[in-house]
Amino acid sequence: ETPSGEEGGATDITVCLDWTPNTNHTGIYVALAEGYFAEEGLTAEFQTIRGSDATAPVLSGDAQFTLKGIETALMVNEGGQGCKVVLSTTQKYPYQLIGATEEYSTLESLEGGLLAGGQSTNSGPYSFAQACINYAGLEGKVEISTMASSGYAAAIANGELQGAISTNPWSAKQLTDAGGVVIVDGTDDGVIEDIIGSASYELFTVITSDALIESDPELVQSAVNAMAKAIQWMQTATPEEIA
């Protein structure tokens, strides 16, 4: 058997994920399960990075790709570290800004309050929270905190939060069932376009470093081919076939 990476063998790649594996990563799992990585001469390994930024191994060269929101690439490049988005795996993300109670039913009512914006400052939910606050002219007047969504309900019950960003329908249902009010519905194309200037807001994108693109563009293209084939296959497959 030819060792991986040698002539005639497969090339190993590592894809870093910043969450426990979940349905948001379906496209890359399909690329593996359907053999699209193998077709491109690649052996893919997925690593979940807990407690730190999944982008860091890509920028250091210890991994080749990461799945992150579109805002991550903007932040990385703004910080002077070169990276590129090479594939968008999902075009929409169902963000909603939800007020804790009827008392907090508008953006203006959040002034002086605390808004939960996801687990980290370079996350999509946090960026969405900032965009909503800036849109309302409340920059610096609403504090945005980092908090896992599992802690939202308790923090609202204790009066610690005046609002939170839900990142999926289940989270939104839990908050609204508990008396929360949807202030900004990011699933509405018109609403999201008003706030960020675009009707689409990518949930996950595949990001790689400028250094890898320069040193091994063929590898980058092969990985993109594999994942793009998987996404195309999913567009006509049934949920049962995907599962």
WOPE-V95966 format. One record per residue. N is the residue number from 1. RES is the residue in one small letter. SS is DSSP state (H for helix, E for strand, C for the rest). D_FIRST is the distance of its C-alpha to the first C-alpha in whole Angstrom. Layout:
<<N;RES;SS;D_FIRST> <N;RES;SS;D_FIRST>>
This chain:
<<1;e;C;0> <2;t;C;4> <3;p;C;6> <4;s;C;9> <5;g;C;12> <6;e;C;11> <7;e;C;11> <8;g;C;10> <9;g;C;8> <10;a;C;11> <11;t;E;14> <12;d;E;15> <13;i;E;19> <14;t;E;21> <15;v;E;24> <16;c;E;27> <17;l;E;30> <18;d;C;33> <19;w;C;34> <20;t;C;33> <21;p;C;30> <22;n;C;33> <23;t;H;34> <24;n;H;34> <25;h;H;30> <26;t;H;30> <27;g;H;29> <28;i;H;26> <29;y;H;25> <30;v;H;25> <31;a;H;23> <32;l;H;20> <33;a;H;21> <34;e;C;22> <35;g;C;19> <36;y;H;20> <37;f;H;18> <38;a;H;15> <39;e;H;17> <40;e;C;18> <41;g;C;15> <42;l;E;15> <43;t;E;14> <44;a;E;18> <45;e;E;19> <46;f;E;23> <47;q;E;25> <48;t;E;29> <49;i;C;31> <50;r;C;34> <51;g;C;37> <52;s;C;36> <53;d;C;35> <54;a;C;32> <55;t;C;33> <56;a;H;33> <57;p;H;29> <58;v;H;29> <59;l;H;31> <60;s;H;30> <61;g;C;27> <62;d;C;25> <63;a;C;24> <64;q;C;24> <65;f;E;26> <66;t;E;29> <67;l;E;31> <68;k;E;35> <69;g;C;38> <70;i;H;40> <71;e;H;42> <72;t;H;39> <73;a;H;38> <74;l;H;42> <75;m;H;42> <76;v;H;40> <77;n;H;41> <78;e;H;44> <79;g;C;43> <80;g;C;42> <81;q;C;38> <82;g;C;37> <83;c;E;35> <84;k;E;35> <85;v;E;34> <86;v;E;32> <87;l;E;32> <88;s;E;35> <89;t;C;34> <90;t;C;37> <91;q;C;40> <92;k;C;43> <93;y;C;43> <94;p;C;46> <95;y;C;48> <96;q;E;51> <97;l;E;54> <98;i;E;55> <99;g;E;59> <100;a;C;59> <101;t;C;63> <102;e;C;65> <103;e;C;67> <104;y;C;63> <105;s;C;63> <106;t;C;63> <107;l;C;61> <108;e;H;65> <109;s;H;65> <110;l;H;62> <111;e;C;64> <112;g;C;64> <113;g;C;62> <114;l;E;58> <115;l;E;55> <116;a;E;52> <117;g;C;49> <118;g;C;46> <119;q;C;44> <120;s;C;43> <121;t;C;45> <122;n;C;42> <123;s;C;42> <124;g;H;43> <125;p;H;46> <126;y;H;47> <127;s;H;47> <128;f;H;49> <129;a;H;51> <130;q;H;52> <131;a;H;53> <132;c;H;55> <133;i;H;57> <134;n;H;57> <135;y;H;58> <136;a;C;61> <137;g;C;62> <138;l;C;62> <139;e;C;59> <140;g;C;60> <141;k;C;62> <142;v;C;60> <143;e;E;57> <144;i;E;54> <145;s;E;52> <146;t;C;48> <147;m;C;48> <148;a;C;45> <149;s;H;46> <150;s;H;47> <151;g;H;50> <152;y;H;51> <153;a;H;54> <154;a;H;55> <155;a;H;56> <156;i;H;58> <157;a;H;59> <158;n;C;60> <159;g;C;62> <160;e;C;59> <161;l;C;58> <162;q;C;60> <163;g;E;57> <164;a;E;53> <165;i;E;50> <166;s;E;48> <167;t;C;45> <168;n;C;45> <169;p;H;47> <170;w;H;47> <171;s;H;48> <172;a;H;51> <173;k;H;52> <174;q;H;52> <175;l;H;54> <176;t;H;56> <177;d;H;57> <178;a;C;58> <179;g;C;61> <180;g;C;59> <181;v;E;60> <182;v;E;57> <183;i;E;59> <184;v;E;56> <185;d;E;54> <186;g;C;51> <187;t;C;50> <188;d;C;53> <189;d;H;52> <190;g;H;55> <191;v;H;55> <192;i;H;52> <193;e;H;53> <194;d;H;56> <195;i;H;55> <196;i;H;52> <197;g;C;52> <198;s;C;50> <199;a;C;49> <200;s;C;46> <201;y;C;44> <202;e;C;40> <203;l;C;39> <204;f;C;36> <205;t;E;34> <206;v;E;31> <207;i;E;31> <208;t;E;30> <209;s;E;31> <210;d;H;33> <211;a;H;30> <212;l;H;27> <213;i;H;29> <214;e;H;30> <215;s;H;27> <216;d;C;24> <217;p;H;26> <218;e;H;23> <219;l;H;21> <220;v;H;25> <221;q;H;25> <222;s;H;22> <223;a;H;23> <224;v;H;26> <225;n;H;25> <226;a;H;23> <227;m;H;26> <228;a;H;29> <229;k;H;27> <230;a;H;27> <231;i;H;31> <232;q;H;32> <233;w;H;30> <234;m;H;32> <235;q;C;36> <236;t;C;36> <237;a;C;34> <238;t;C;36> <239;p;H;36> <240;e;H;35> <241;e;H;32> <242;i;H;31> <243;a;C;31>>
